[in-house]
Amino acid sequence: MIAFLERLTQEAQARPEQAKVIAQIIKAVRHRWWGLFTCYRIPNVPSSNNDLETFFKELKHHQRRITGRKSVREFMLRYGPFAAFIDYAESFDDLLQRLRQVKFEDWVQARQALQKVDARLKKLHRFRHHPDKYYHDLETRWEQAISALKAH
C-alpha cells in the first residue's frame, strides 16, 4: 500500500493539473484501506460478488431441499446472518470442535440478537394472522402501563 501511495504522490507532482484528483484518491485509500480487501484476508469468505451470490444460492438450495418449500424467505429473514455458519459438508464432531472455539460471551450476544429477531417476527406473524388478539393484547398492556404511571 505504501508503495502505491508513494507512486500516486509522485504522479501528483509530475502532473499538477491532476493533483486534486490524485489527492482525493490518496485520501480515500488512506481512510478505507483497512477494510477494502477484508474478503481476501479471511479464509472461506467469498472474495467476489459472484462468489457471494453463489454462496447464497447454494444456501437457499440446501434449505429448499431440507424443508421441501419453494420459498426460503422466512428462513432468510429469521436466520439470515446466522445461516452463513451452516456447513452442510461438516460432520457433527467437526461442528462441535468449531463451536468449542466460540467464547461464551460472544455466544450470549449472538443468541440475544437471534431472540430479538425472533420476537420481532413473532409479533409480525401475530399481527398478520391474529390482528384482533394482537390489538387486544396491545390495549391491555397500554392500560396496565397507564395505571402503573397513575399509581406512582
N, C-alpha and C positions, 0 to 999 in steps of 0.2 A: 504494500500500500504506500509506504513512504517513497519508494522509487517512482511510483505512478504520480504521486502528488508533486514530487520534485520536477518530474518531466513536464507536468502541466504548468508549474510555475515558470519554468524556462520558456515554454511556449508563450505564456502571457508576456514575458519580457521581450521575446522576439517579435510578437505581433500585438502591438499596443491597441490596435483597433478591435481586437477580440479579447482584451484583458478583462473587460467587465463580465463577459460570458464565462470565461475560464475561472474567474474569481467565484462566481456563483456555483460552478461545478465543484470547485475545491471545497467550498463551504458545505455544500450538500453532502459530499463524500465524507468529510470530517464528522459531520453530525449524524450520519446514518450508517457509517461503515460497520459499527459493532453488530448490527442486526441484518445487514444487507445479504450476507451469504450464510445465514444460520443453517439453512437446509443442507448445505454441503458439509457442515461440521458435525452434525448429529447423525449417527448411523441409523438406518432404517426409516429416516424421514424422507418422503418423496422430494426429489431435487428439482422437479419442474412441475409446471401446471398440468401437463399431460399425465405425469406420474401420479399426481394428486387426484386428478379426475378418475384415473384407472383404479386407484385405491378405493375411492368411494363407490365406484361402480361394482367392484368386487365385494365390498362390504354389504351393499344393498342386495346383490345377487345371493350371497350366503344367507342373509336374513330372510329373503323370499323363500329360499329352499327350506329353511328351518320352520317357518310359520305357515307356509303354503299360501300366504296372502299375496295379492298382486301389488298392493301398495305398502311401502315401509315408512310412510310419512310419520306415523305415530312413534315408531321405533326411533327414527332420527330426531324427532322433537324431544323425546324423553331421554335418550341415551347418547345423543349426538357427540358431545366432547368425550364421553367415556367409551363409546363404541370403538374408538380408534385403538383401544388397547386390546381388542379381541384379536387373537391369532388362531385361526381355525386349524392350522397345522401343528400347533403346540400341544404337547402331551400334558396330562394333568400334573405330573411331577414337575415338569418344566414350569408350568403356571405357578405352582406352589413355591418353587425356587425364586421365581421372579417377584411374587408378591411378598416374600420374606424380606426383600430389599427395600420395601416401602416403609418410610418412617410412620409411626403411629399417628403423629400429629398431622402429617400430610393426608393420611387415610381419613382421619376425622374431618378434616377440612373438605376433602372431596365428597365424603358422604353427606355432609351438611349441604353442600352445593346441589347434590343429586336430590336430596329430600326437598330442597326449595323448588327445584324444577318440578318434581313430582307433585308437590302441594299445589302449585300453580295449574298444572294440567288437570288435577282432580277438581279444582274449583271450576275450571273451564268446562269440564265434562258435566259437572252438576248443573252449571248454568245453561248449557245447551240442551241437556236431556231432561232435567227436572227443574225448570225455571221457577215454578210456584214454590216448591220446597226451598230452593236457594234463596228466593226473596223473603220467605217467611223466616228462615234462619238469620238472614241479614237484619231484618227488622227486630227480631228478638235480641240479637247481640247489640244493636243500636240502643234499644230501650234499656238494656242492662247497663250499658256504658253511661247513658244519661242519668239513670237512677243512682249509679255509683258516684257520679260527679255531684249530684244534688245532696247525697249523704255526707259528703265531706264539706 
